[in-house]
């Protein structure tokens, strides 16, 4: 069996290209009677060792489970120790915590969009901003860039348009990659 060095999908020995990410698959290892040939793939990056976070909850004590990752936290914890999710619905009422809560929601939606409704929600949030910034840029180009006001509007439209385009691109790309990975796992 061959394994894709990028995504880890398994293929038969006669496959040459990964169908998920189009990465060339390594040649199968050749073995001789006296030695085994070892091949180091140049594309493969060293795997960072991840440290599993340990819970602060004693074994016999009460724990509050995170709704996002099911990690046991202390009952009075405001944020999950493992994933950073808010532990209750009232955490995001005050401003500093509200910004962190919204950041967690959007970060989670972009990194691992679980279903099509999440992707549609991100598109509903960010497509109007992208269109509005595009219209502002068209108006500035049509009327000419004159004065400090138009110059500032131009750069603000570029920056916010890039943020909106980046969010739409990343959430769509991650959803399609996750969907194709699930499809190939079920097909295999």
URBEL-V925546 format. One record per pair of residues at least 6 apart in sequence whose ideal C-beta (glycine too) atoms are under 6 Angstrom apart, sorted by the first residue. I is the first residue (numbers start at 1). J is the second residue. Records with the same first field share a line. If there is no record, write none. Layout:
I=J  J
This chain:
1=10
2=11  25
3=10
4=18  23
5=41  43  44
6=21  23
7=20  21
9=18  20  184
13=28
15=25
16=25
20=180  184
26=41
29=37
30=37
53=81  82
55=72
56=74
57=63  72  74
62=75
63=72
64=73  75
65=72
66=80  85
68=83  85
69=82  83
71=80  82
73=80  81
77=87
78=87  91
84=104
85=104
86=92  101
91=97
92=98  101
109=118  122
110=170  171
113=119  171  174  175
119=171  175
122=171
126=164  167  168
129=164
130=161  164  165
133=157  160  161
136=157
137=157
140=150  154
145=154
